[in-house]
Amino acid sequence: MNRPFRAALAALCLIACAGCGTNGAVSAPPPQSSASASEESPPPPPPTPEEIEERQLEELLSSMTLEEQVGQLFFVRCPASDAVEDVSACHLGGYLLFGRDFQDKTAGDVVQTVASYQDAARIPLLIGVDEEGGTVVRVSSNPHLRSSKFPSPQKLYASGGMEAVTAGTREKDLLLSALGINVNFSPVADVSLNPGDFIHDRSFGQDAPATADYVAAVVSQMRSDGMGSVLKHFPGYGNNVDTHTGIAVDQRPLEAFRNSDFLPFSSGFDAGAGAVLVSHNIVTCLDETLPASLSPAVHQALRDLGFTGVAMTDDLAMEAVAAYSPGGAVAVMALQAGNDMVVTTDYRTQIPKVIEAVERGELDRSAVEDACRRVLQWKLSLGLLNFT
């Protein structure tokens, strides 16, 4: 073999073996990264302010004792004595003020008194009043607080239509807010066309669609003003008698409620009403036995309409519910029925009964927690809870 041929053969061998591994196989190219560092998944977005508030609310709820949670479910008539002491001793959710609480007082007196209640509260109180206008005027009946009583919704509307109604609502909201009041038990969402009805003078006095428009306008204005609203009296008062003094039985068919009475309430829900007050009427198409305020069926009907806010009783001190509470534990029945808040004068007796019912397993602790959560959410929406 001549020298040039051997040199060429050696060169060919080197070329052929240049890509060989130890076993003689051709090595594969190095694997490519599926994504570069710049292509990695982005970090999750930061929580929204709403999500942060929700988490903080849940932390507050979980930090509360049973006694504190139960106390938040009571929106009670402000007592004549020991009102400041009871705020903290009973962990109350709110005080409802009546004419007695404003009588002969100046605005400064009211502000100072309400501030003393709030100062005693770990969780800020709902401070409520019935200032409907017309026949129910707890605040403006005092000439030191307003030169004249607020007119009824019917008179406002007659004087200037819905614009006068919303302007009157705003004037109420500004006065109440200045006094430290954050909830007005208004508007009346009952439909009444008959001047002879017990509820007529307090109602808008027109048919269901017109009443629905009225309720939406008032609730929207109150929400804009930061004032809590309470629609009343679910499922609709109709032409029933006064339940302050006796039992009222409403025998209208369910269709009558669906086609009329429910409409203003649904309108108020859509407008952002925070609470609904349930009447003591026995509404036979929903429950033939129990007053609406104590009836699970009535509260289910309320939730079926899409309401997610606070359901509360009318005052449990009324005669219409006196006979329905074995052992006097009417607040237990009210919470079992689906109420979130109990309106009562007799809270010093009723709160211990509710706590005992939970401890005995007669009232689910989860029901108390769910109700308390809705109360806290309402307070949060009114700007009463500050988590910063």
Secondary structure, DSSP 8 states (H G I E B T S, - for coil): --HHHHHHHHHHHHHHHTTB-TTS-B-------SS-GGGS--------HHHHHHHHHHHHHHHS-HHHHHHTTEEEE--SSSHHHHHHHTT-SEEEE-GGGTTT--HHHHHHHHHHHHHT-SS--EEEE-EEETTEETTTTSTTT-SS----HHHHHHHHHHHHHHHHHHHHHHHHHHTT--EE---B------TTSTTGGGS--S-HHHHHHHHHHHHHHHHHTT-EEEEEEET--TT---TTSS--EE---HHHIIIIIHHHHHHHHHHT--EEEE---EETTT-SSS-GGG-HHHHHHHHHTT--SEEEES-TTSGGGGGG-GGG-HHHHHHHHT-SBEEES-HHHHHHHHHHHHHTTSS-HHHHHHHHHHHHHHHHHTT-----
